[in-house]
């Protein structure tokens, strides 16, 4: 059992005006990502990973691309990404906050 206080958790820069912080157990990881560089004129380059992903849109508007599908999402919406499927986002608002959950852990996110 553990607690993570957002104001005490160190942020990691993942690009200009983009940062994240995270928490995890042995088998599950949650990552909070803040994008403050929107709106963007194009989607980010697609990426994929061998992890299952489920994401929740806390704030902002964006288009999510998963494989050949795309959908405009906003606060309260969620999306899922199967392992190894290319996906990306395009920001439609100045600020977007996502909560991403991964299993297994994203070892590449751990220091």
Backbone as a chain_set.jsonl record, in Angstrom:
{"seq": "XXXXXXXXXXXXXXXXXXXXXXXXXXXXXXXXXXXXXXXXXXXXXXXXXXXXXXXXXXXXXXXXXXXXXXXXXXXXXXXXXXXXXXXXXXXXXXXXXXXXXXXXXXXXXXX", "coords": {"N": [[0.851, -1.175, 0.0], [0.475, 2.246, -0.701], [0.968, 5.82, -0.917], [0.709, 8.579, -3.105], [1.482, 11.804, -3.37], [0.572, 14.393, -5.364], [1.739, 16.961, -5.394], [4.209, 16.544, -4.301], [5.521, 14.743, -5.846], [8.146, 14.12, -8.097], [8.434, 15.633, -11.311], [8.829, 14.541, -14.675], [10.295, 15.766, -17.55], [9.044, 15.356, -20.782], [9.258, 16.459, -23.188], [9.045, 19.669, -24.811], [7.165, 21.712, -22.755], [5.73, 19.53, -21.831], [5.053, 17.055, -19.465], [5.423, 14.36, -17.032], [4.36, 12.27, -14.303], [4.465, 9.428, -12.118], [3.148, 6.377, -10.656], [3.377, 3.085, -9.272], [2.642, -0.435, -8.853], [3.71, -3.807, -8.314], [2.768, -4.93, -10.684], [1.228, -3.133, -12.128], [0.985, 0.08, -13.621], [0.495, 3.584, -13.291], [0.305, 6.6, -15.021], [0.504, 10.06, -15.045], [0.032, 12.487, -17.395], [0.807, 15.665, -18.553], [0.079, 17.843, -21.08], [1.007, 20.851, -22.342], [1.228, 22.273, -24.658], [-0.538, 22.683, -26.693], [-3.022, 24.033, -29.005], [-2.144, 21.476, -31.42], [-0.979, 21.275, -34.804], [-0.691, 18.942, -36.161], [-0.791, 15.332, -35.694], [1.185, 13.768, -33.074], [4.197, 11.844, -33.74], [3.478, 8.419, -34.436], [3.652, 5.694, -32.062], [4.491, 2.53, -30.555], [4.165, -0.153, -28.172], [4.864, -3.043, -26.123], [2.963, -3.236, -24.112], [-0.24, -3.427, -22.477], [-2.596, -0.809, -22.586], [-4.628, 1.581, -20.967], [-6.398, 4.566, -21.035], [-7.452, 7.66, -19.554], [-9.155, 10.638, -20.119], [-8.615, 13.494, -18.479], [-8.706, 16.297, -18.668], [-9.166, 18.75, -21.258], [-9.152, 18.595, -24.914], [-8.734, 16.249, -27.539], [-7.548, 14.383, -30.392], [-7.447, 10.961, -30.739], [-5.488, 8.49, -32.144], [-5.554, 5.192, -33.066], [-4.112, 2.506, -34.416], [-5.761, 2.161, -37.455], [-7.904, 3.65, -36.726], [-9.612, 6.572, -35.459], [-10.595, 9.046, -33.052], [-12.289, 11.829, -31.669], [-11.836, 13.024, -28.436], [-12.763, 13.953, -25.064], [-12.958, 15.423, -21.733], [-13.573, 12.915, -19.323], [-13.778, 10.839, -21.109], [-12.462, 7.672, -22.286], [-9.839, 5.524, -23.556], [-8.542, 2.512, -25.058], [-5.572, 0.668, -25.716], [-4.297, -1.948, -27.492], [-1.531, -4.301, -27.048], [1.433, -3.55, -28.909], [0.237, -2.058, -30.983], [0.282, 0.638, -33.193], [-0.083, 4.013, -32.089], [-1.229, 7.364, -31.346], [-1.557, 10.899, -30.501], [-3.34, 13.972, -31.133], [-3.358, 17.225, -30.106], [-6.103, 19.291, -29.305], [-6.715, 21.345, -27.69], [-5.304, 23.899, -25.528], [-4.308, 22.835, -23.122], [-3.955, 19.478, -22.093], [-4.704, 16.756, -20.052], [-3.859, 13.488, -19.329], [-4.542, 10.285, -17.899], [-2.741, 7.506, -17.863], [-2.732, 3.978, -17.838], [-0.774, 1.095, -17.458], [0.07, -2.3, -18.168], [2.276, -4.99, -18.596], [4.557, -3.286, -16.301], [5.947, -0.209, -17.512], [9.037, -0.395, -18.02], [10.829, 1.272, -19.245], [10.047, 3.757, -18.357], [10.847, 3.895, -15.78], [13.378, 4.833, -13.459]], "CA": [[0.0, 0.0, 0.0], [1.265, 3.462, -0.741], [0.3, 7.066, -1.278], [1.504, 9.453, -3.956], [0.954, 13.161, -3.307], [0.985, 14.997, -6.628], [2.598, 18.14, -5.223], [5.534, 16.115, -3.85], [6.093, 13.794, -6.808], [8.947, 14.802, -9.121], [7.957, 15.578, -12.697], [9.832, 14.27, -15.703], [10.013, 16.422, -18.822], [9.03, 14.43, -21.91], [9.206, 17.332, -24.354], [8.8, 21.061, -24.432], [5.849, 21.947, -22.162], [5.086, 18.241, -21.583], [5.693, 16.37, -18.34], [4.674, 13.255, -16.447], [4.773, 11.634, -13.056], [3.852, 8.107, -12.12], [3.172, 5.478, -9.522], [3.193, 1.71, -9.74], [2.762, -1.599, -7.991], [4.558, -4.783, -9.0], [2.212, -5.361, -11.963], [0.398, -2.107, -12.753], [1.57, 1.415, -13.591], [-0.35, 4.715, -13.65], [1.128, 7.74, -15.413], [-0.226, 11.3, -15.299], [0.752, 13.252, -18.42], [0.296, 17.001, -18.845], [0.489, 18.472, -22.333], [0.695, 22.28, -22.286], [1.746, 22.842, -25.902], [-1.555, 22.614, -27.728], [-3.337, 22.936, -29.905], [-1.11, 21.127, -32.392], [-1.519, 21.221, -36.168], [-0.571, 17.56, -36.649], [-0.593, 14.36, -34.619], [2.548, 13.356, -32.728], [4.567, 10.612, -34.45], [2.936, 7.234, -33.775], [4.566, 4.802, -31.366], [3.855, 1.32, -30.041], [4.892, -0.814, -27.09], [4.274, -4.365, -25.854], [2.128, -3.146, -22.919], [-1.636, -3.035, -22.59], [-2.759, 0.565, -22.099], [-5.947, 2.184, -20.852], [-6.183, 5.978, -20.726], [-8.597, 8.473, -19.175], [-8.965, 12.061, -20.401], [-9.017, 14.298, -17.325], [-9.06, 17.637, -19.145], [-8.754, 19.089, -22.613], [-9.723, 17.901, -26.075], [-7.694, 15.7, -28.403], [-7.888, 13.279, -31.277], [-6.631, 9.793, -30.462], [-5.334, 7.602, -33.287], [-5.159, 3.837, -32.675], [-4.132, 1.777, -35.683], [-6.415, 2.928, -38.513], [-9.068, 4.327, -36.154], [-9.392, 7.828, -34.754], [-11.785, 9.554, -32.373], [-12.1, 13.024, -30.853], [-12.202, 12.731, -27.055], [-12.687, 15.046, -24.102], [-12.998, 15.03, -20.323], [-14.432, 11.796, -18.97], [-13.653, 9.756, -22.091], [-11.348, 6.738, -22.126], [-9.493, 4.704, -24.716], [-7.665, 1.383, -24.771], [-4.616, 0.372, -26.777], [-3.741, -3.291, -27.352], [-0.077, -4.358, -27.205], [2.091, -3.471, -30.221], [-0.561, -1.338, -31.98], [0.701, 2.037, -33.285], [-1.075, 4.981, -31.624], [-0.726, 8.71, -31.102], [-2.576, 11.906, -30.19], [-3.227, 15.346, -31.625], [-3.99, 18.097, -29.126], [-7.038, 20.276, -29.849], [-6.807, 22.441, -26.724], [-3.994, 24.332, -25.009], [-3.872, 21.892, -22.081], [-4.58, 18.152, -22.028], [-4.162, 15.864, -19.019], [-4.256, 12.092, -19.462], [-4.115, 9.286, -16.928], [-2.461, 6.272, -18.593], [-2.431, 2.797, -17.031], [-0.049, 0.097, -18.244], [0.506, -3.577, -17.634], [3.125, -4.884, -17.425], [5.169, -1.975, -16.065], [6.811, 0.405, -18.529], [10.373, -0.323, -17.429], [11.499, 2.419, -19.838], [9.654, 4.945, -17.621], [11.436, 3.827, -14.443], [14.791, 5.222, -13.424]], "C": [[0.89, 1.229, 0.0], [0.433, 4.651, -1.171], [1.256, 7.905, -2.111], [0.821, 10.814, -3.948], [1.486, 13.932, -4.513], [1.926, 16.179, -6.447], [4.007, 17.771, -4.78], [6.247, 15.219, -4.858], [6.898, 14.545, -7.868], [8.359, 14.596, -10.518], [9.13, 15.278, -13.626], [9.402, 14.977, -16.984], [10.083, 15.383, -19.931], [8.929, 15.201, -23.229], [8.933, 18.74, -23.88], [7.35, 21.243, -24.004], [5.021, 20.662, -22.035], [5.818, 17.571, -20.428], [4.794, 15.272, -17.799], [5.209, 12.933, -15.068], [3.981, 10.342, -12.949], [3.917, 7.442, -10.766], [2.961, 4.077, -10.049], [3.223, 0.725, -8.587], [3.692, -2.562, -8.714], [4.076, -5.087, -10.412], [1.421, -4.303, -12.721], [1.044, -0.741, -12.58], [0.52, 2.44, -14.008], [0.549, 5.917, -13.896], [0.212, 8.927, -15.682], [0.62, 12.122, -16.263], [0.038, 14.58, -18.633], [0.931, 17.514, -20.128], [0.07, 19.934, -22.244], [1.168, 23.0, -23.547], [0.722, 22.796, -27.037], [-2.145, 23.982, -28.033], [-2.206, 22.692, -30.905], [-1.745, 20.946, -33.767], [-1.479, 19.82, -36.761], [-0.488, 16.612, -35.459], [0.893, 14.178, -34.308], [2.906, 12.137, -33.574], [4.002, 9.39, -33.703], [4.039, 6.423, -33.095], [3.788, 3.551, -30.955], [4.738, 0.735, -28.956], [4.182, -2.124, -26.777], [3.328, -4.392, -24.649], [0.668, -2.921, -23.293], [-1.763, -1.648, -21.985], [-4.235, 0.911, -22.036], [-5.727, 3.613, -20.382], [-7.503, 6.687, -20.475], [-8.258, 9.931, -19.453], [-9.52, 12.856, -19.219], [-9.491, 15.667, -17.784], [-8.533, 17.843, -20.546], [-9.462, 18.258, -23.668], [-8.575, 17.429, -26.948], [-8.307, 14.694, -29.354], [-6.916, 12.16, -30.946], [-6.666, 8.903, -31.697], [-4.827, 6.262, -32.772], [-5.266, 2.973, -33.913], [-4.723, 2.657, -36.769], [-7.626, 3.712, -38.017], [-8.66, 5.648, -35.504], [-10.707, 8.299, -34.165], [-11.412, 10.817, -31.616], [-12.64, 12.729, -29.463], [-12.051, 13.963, -26.183], [-12.821, 14.517, -22.689], [-14.028, 13.933, -20.048], [-14.365, 10.632, -19.929], [-12.437, 8.893, -21.784], [-11.051, 6.076, -23.465], [-8.548, 3.598, -24.279], [-6.785, 1.12, -25.99], [-4.071, -1.039, -26.541], [-2.212, -3.265, -27.511], [0.343, -4.265, -28.674], [1.282, -2.792, -31.322], [-0.094, 0.117, -32.011], [-0.442, 2.979, -32.864], [-0.407, 6.324, -31.371], [-1.892, 9.636, -30.76], [-2.285, 13.187, -30.962], [-4.02, 16.221, -30.671], [-4.881, 19.122, -29.816], [-7.207, 21.464, -28.919], [-5.414, 22.75, -26.183], [-3.431, 23.348, -23.986], [-4.658, 20.593, -22.205], [-3.902, 17.388, -20.896], [-4.755, 14.48, -19.237], [-3.773, 11.305, -18.264], [-3.979, 7.987, -17.716], [-2.166, 5.156, -17.599], [-1.819, 1.745, -17.937], [0.136, -1.189, -17.45], [1.124, -4.354, -18.783], [3.723, -3.478, -17.306], [5.96, -1.509, -17.276], [8.184, 0.599, -17.902], [11.139, 0.881, -17.977], [11.128, 3.731, -19.141], [10.297, 5.007, -16.234], [12.905, 4.201, -14.509], [15.571, 4.226, -12.611]], "O": [[1.944, 1.24, 0.636], [-0.661, 4.505, -1.716], [2.46, 7.937, -1.855], [-0.29, 10.96, -4.459], [2.695, 14.103, -4.667], [2.824, 16.38, -7.265], [4.915, 18.598, -4.872], [7.445, 14.968, -4.731], [6.398, 15.495, -8.47], [7.857, 13.521, -10.848], [10.261, 15.703, -13.39], [8.274, 14.804, -17.445], [11.047, 14.622, -20.021], [8.555, 14.639, -24.258], [8.631, 18.978, -22.71], [6.424, 20.971, -24.769], [3.793, 20.687, -22.117], [7.047, 17.52, -20.408], [3.59, 15.24, -18.055], [6.339, 13.27, -14.714], [2.953, 10.177, -13.606], [4.631, 7.875, -9.863], [2.429, 3.892, -11.144], [3.747, 1.003, -7.508], [4.395, -2.158, -9.64], [4.882, -5.464, -11.264], [0.986, -4.55, -13.846], [1.587, -0.436, -11.518], [-0.247, 2.214, -14.944], [1.435, 6.222, -13.098], [-0.743, 8.82, -16.451], [1.782, 12.418, -15.985], [-1.17, 14.622, -18.863], [2.152, 17.606, -20.245], [-1.116, 20.223, -22.084], [1.474, 24.192, -23.51], [1.089, 22.863, -28.21], [-1.801, 24.972, -27.387], [-1.415, 23.589, -31.197], [-2.895, 20.521, -33.883], [-2.156, 19.542, -37.751], [-0.155, 17.028, -34.349], [1.75, 14.403, -35.163], [2.01, 11.46, -34.079], [4.047, 9.341, -32.474], [5.201, 6.464, -33.499], [2.558, 3.534, -31.008], [5.912, 1.084, -28.837], [3.015, -2.294, -27.132], [2.931, -5.471, -24.21], [0.374, -2.294, -24.311], [-1.114, -1.342, -20.985], [-5.001, 0.576, -22.94], [-4.965, 3.854, -19.446], [-8.527, 6.373, -21.082], [-7.191, 10.406, -19.064], [-10.729, 12.888, -18.988], [-10.54, 16.147, -17.354], [-7.576, 17.194, -20.969], [-10.248, 17.359, -23.37], [-7.564, 18.118, -27.084], [-9.425, 14.219, -29.156], [-5.706, 12.378, -30.879], [-7.734, 8.6, -32.229], [-3.787, 6.201, -32.115], [-6.363, 2.726, -34.413], [-4.251, 3.773, -36.989], [-8.302, 4.37, -38.808], [-7.524, 5.818, -35.062], [-11.783, 8.007, -34.685], [-10.353, 10.883, -30.992], [-13.762, 12.244, -29.316], [-11.314, 14.892, -26.511], [-12.801, 13.306, -22.467], [-15.181, 14.009, -20.474], [-14.841, 9.542, -19.611], [-11.505, 9.327, -21.108], [-11.879, 6.064, -24.375], [-7.848, 3.718, -23.274], [-7.197, 1.322, -27.133], [-3.453, -1.299, -25.509], [-1.665, -2.304, -28.053], [-0.306, -4.824, -29.558], [1.617, -2.941, -32.497], [-0.071, 0.772, -30.969], [-1.6, 2.775, -33.229], [0.81, 6.412, -31.204], [-3.05, 9.22, -30.733], [-1.158, 13.448, -31.381], [-5.209, 15.993, -30.45], [-4.472, 19.75, -30.793], [-7.778, 22.482, -29.311], [-4.475, 21.973, -26.355], [-2.234, 23.062, -23.979], [-5.874, 20.607, -22.398], [-2.675, 17.375, -20.794], [-5.972, 14.31, -19.319], [-2.732, 11.61, -17.682], [-4.973, 7.43, -18.182], [-1.434, 5.361, -16.63], [-2.29, 1.527, -19.053], [0.332, -1.171, -16.235], [0.543, -4.38, -19.868], [3.427, -2.596, -18.112], [6.568, -2.315, -17.98], [8.459, 1.646, -17.317], [11.986, 1.451, -17.289], [11.827, 4.728, -19.317], [10.289, 6.057, -15.591], [13.588, 3.921, -15.494], [16.784, 4.37, -12.456]]}, "num_chains": 1, "name": "protein.A"}
